[in-house]
Amino acid sequence: MDDPNAEPIQKRATPLHVAVPTIIPLFVAFYSIQGTMLFDEHHGFNAVARLLVGWCAVLLASGAWLNHVLFRRVKMRIPFVATVVAVVAILPIWLWQWLAYKSLVPATGLGYGYFLTPEGAHAHLWTLTYPFWVGVACLTVCCVAVLISGWRAGFRLSLLCLIPWWLSAMVIFSLPSMFLDAQGNASIVI
């Protein structure tokens, strides 16, 4: 007879069940760049913040799905917690960038090549450099925590499926910095 207290044996995920949540972050990263640029042209820079938060929500959902598919046989909390921390850490760093932008860039807005001027060097440091590297450090620490915990749990090859998600997180995190850098450092041709 079956024991009612026995836990059900969970089957391993099929390659298709792992491939779909692994590939989705790549599409999100690719289309987030183009989508954000098109959204900015159509709705203006002030509306982009809502879209960026939306990209974070999509990233969080895909990270939860990927963690569920990869680590459902083992009760591991660190990968999911690290993905949540990574996404949640992006938001205050964007807030930091926005506040620095509002306080250090002239009221007329970011001029083409403004960060290359002596007055713009201080704004460049606090609007781009510091927030970007703090975010990179935070995302790196979270990624390393996931990789170490997964490695210790015996998920050696499955960890490769997490790399697209972390690359997508880095791309989405970098979107405001890319825009500000392109205009403030005269990296784009108008």
Phi and psi in degrees as a GROMACS rama.xvg file:
@    title "Ramachandran Plot"
@    xaxis  label "Phi"
@    yaxis  label "Psi"
@TYPE xy
-78.6616  139.836  ASP-2
-84.5053  120.153  ASP-3
-68.3708  -18.0638  PRO-4
-90.1185  -7.86909  ASN-5
-72.8201  142.184  ALA-6
-79.5013  142.015  GLU-7
-69.0827  144.473  PRO-8
-82.9174  123.45  ILE-9
-91.8449  135.586  GLN-10
-77.8822  157.059  LYS-11
-69.4722  150.301  ARG-12
-71.4895  139.858  ALA-13
-75.6133  160.159  THR-14
-56.8959  -35.0351  PRO-15
-67.5382  -38.8359  LEU-16
-66.5783  -25.8906  HIS-17
-88.5438  -35.5452  VAL-18
-66.256  -41.3458  ALA-19
-62.6306  -53.2647  VAL-20
-70.3455  -14.1144  PRO-21
-79.1538  -37.1221  THR-22
-81.6632  -31.0762  ILE-23
-54.873  -43.6474  ILE-24
-60.6803  -29.2781  PRO-25
-66.7518  -41.95  LEU-26
-63.7958  -40.6965  PHE-27
-61.5854  -45.3  VAL-28
-62.9746  -44.4523  ALA-29
-65.7815  -48.8757  PHE-30
-79.0355  -18.7065  TYR-31
-68.116  -35.2334  SER-32
-66.0291  -53.7851  ILE-33
-65.9825  -42.8467  GLN-34
-63.2851  -39.7929  GLY-35
-68.3441  -39.1865  THR-36
-65.4491  -42.8903  MET-37
-66.9649  -39.9757  LEU-38
-63.0958  -39.8458  PHE-39
-63.6289  -42.633  ASP-40
-65.8515  -36.5752  GLU-41
-83.6845  -41.774  HIS-42
-108.924  -11.3296  HIS-43
95.8532  160.333  GLY-44
-65.9538  -31.1138  PHE-45
-67.4416  -26.4678  ASN-46
-84.7936  -10.9424  ALA-47
-66.0166  -28.253  VAL-48
-57.9356  -41.304  ALA-49
-64.8158  -38.7166  ARG-50
-65.441  -40.6642  LEU-51
-63.6148  -39.5155  LEU-52
-65.2402  -36.3375  VAL-53
-62.8643  -41.5826  GLY-54
-61.6967  -38.5941  TRP-55
-63.7474  -39.4033  CYS-56
-64.5261  -41.9402  ALA-57
-63.7399  -41.7352  VAL-58
-63.3938  -41.6957  LEU-59
-64.3455  -42.6313  LEU-60
-64.412  -43.0115  ALA-61
-68.4168  -33.672  SER-62
-67.1969  -39.9018  GLY-63
-64.6881  -41.7713  ALA-64
-64.2741  -45.6493  TRP-65
-63.6666  -42.5567  LEU-66
-63.8486  -38.0907  ASN-67
-64.5547  -43.3547  HIS-68
-67.4842  -42.7201  VAL-69
-77.9883  -40.5503  LEU-70
-113.354  22.4884  PHE-71
-72.8309  -22.3628  ARG-72
-77.1561  -21.2294  ARG-73
-122.548  139.969  VAL-74
-82.2975  91.2734  LYS-75
-118.211  124.054  MET-76
-98.4814  -25.6293  ARG-77
-60.9133  -45.354  ILE-78
-59.8491  -43.5983  PRO-79
-68.335  -44.0074  PHE-80
-62.1526  -40.1851  VAL-81
-66.6243  -36.8373  ALA-82
-68.2919  -38.502  THR-83
-65.7722  -45.0188  VAL-84
-61.1307  -41.1497  VAL-85
-61.9945  -46.2509  ALA-86
-68.8941  -41.0692  VAL-87
-68.5254  -32.0765  VAL-88
-70.0952  -27.0722  ALA-89
-63.0771  -40.4767  ILE-90
-63.1441  -47.6094  LEU-91
-66.9861  -27.6338  PRO-92
-69.878  -38.8008  ILE-93
-64.4069  -37.3381  TRP-94
-62.8291  -42.2857  LEU-95
-58.2594  -46.9238  TRP-96
-60.8781  -43.0588  GLN-97
-64.1177  -45.1454  TRP-98
-64.83  -40.9817  LEU-99
-64.7548  -39.8637  ALA-100
-61.5632  -46.6366  TYR-101
-65.4114  -35.0942  LYS-102
-89.2437  -24.7046  SER-103
-108.456  -21.66  LEU-104
-91.8229  138.675  VAL-105
-56.1855  155.532  PRO-106
-61.8059  -20.9843  ALA-107
-72.356  -12.7167  THR-108
105.751  174.752  GLY-109
-76.7328  114.069  LEU-110
-84.0238  157.297  GLY-111
-62.9063  117.712  TYR-112
80.8685  15.6601  GLY-113
-59.6452  -39.775  TYR-114
-67.9634  -14.5593  PHE-115
-84.9279  -11.0905  LEU-116
-83.5792  159.462  THR-117
-60.7199  -35.0905  PRO-118
-69.3736  -30.4972  GLU-119
-84.5107  -8.53059  GLY-120
-65.1045  -40.6713  ALA-121
-65.4946  -41.8601  HIS-122
-64.3395  -38.2962  ALA-123
-61.4378  -42.6184  HIS-124
-62.209  -47.3895  LEU-125
-86.5573  -21.3282  TRP-126
-93.3105  -34.1262  THR-127
-114.246  -56.5263  LEU-128
-65.0695  -58.1836  THR-129
-61.9421  -50.2635  TYR-130
-61.7673  -38.2513  PRO-131
-63.3591  -47.5574  PHE-132
-73.4146  -29.6916  TRP-133
-65.7668  -42.261  VAL-134
-64.6798  -42.4244  GLY-135
-61.1565  -42.3209  VAL-136
-63.786  -42.7894  ALA-137
-63.7134  -47.3356  CYS-138
-63.7799  -36.8398  LEU-139
-66.2588  -43.8969  THR-140
-61.4594  -44.1142  VAL-141
-63.8315  -42.9367  CYS-142
-63.274  -43.8908  CYS-143
-63.6933  -38.6617  VAL-144
-61.6546  -41.4025  ALA-145
-65.7288  -45.0569  VAL-146
-64.4838  -41.5858  LEU-147
-66.791  -45.0676  ILE-148
-66.7508  -37.8027  SER-149
-67.5714  -38.5439  GLY-150
-64.1928  -45.3327  TRP-151
-64.8273  -30.348  ARG-152
-81.8218  -5.20414  ALA-153
94.6558  11.8298  GLY-154
-93.387  70.9444  PHE-155
-71.9557  -59.3014  ARG-156
-74.0508  -29.5765  LEU-157
-64.971  -22.699  SER-158
-65.776  -24.0656  LEU-159
-63.9123  -28.1282  LEU-160
-70.6198  -18.3375  CYS-161
-83.2554  -21.0313  LEU-162
-60.3855  -43.3425  ILE-163
-59.9501  -35.2482  PRO-164
-65.1864  -44.4846  TRP-165
-68.7531  -34.8379  TRP-166
-65.1281  -40.1252  LEU-167
-64.4963  -39.7188  SER-168
-61.1406  -39.8453  ALA-169
-67.7076  -39.9942  MET-170
-64.5875  -47.2631  VAL-171
-64.9808  -39.9265  ILE-172
-60.676  -36.828  PHE-173
-81.7233  -8.94994  SER-174
-55.1794  -50.274  LEU-175
-63.4012  -36.7468  PRO-176
-65.9113  -38.8408  SER-177
-63.0089  -43.325  MET-178
-64.7113  -48.2594  PHE-179
-64.2959  -39.9442  LEU-180
-66.9108  -41.5732  ASP-181
-62.8915  -39.5627  ALA-182
-84.7658  -44.1336  GLN-183
-72.0255  -28.0482  GLY-184
-102.343  8.27345  ASN-185
58.9083  40.6616  ALA-186
-83.8101  -14.5757  SER-187
-111.918  155.453  ILE-188
-99.9967  124.641  VAL-189
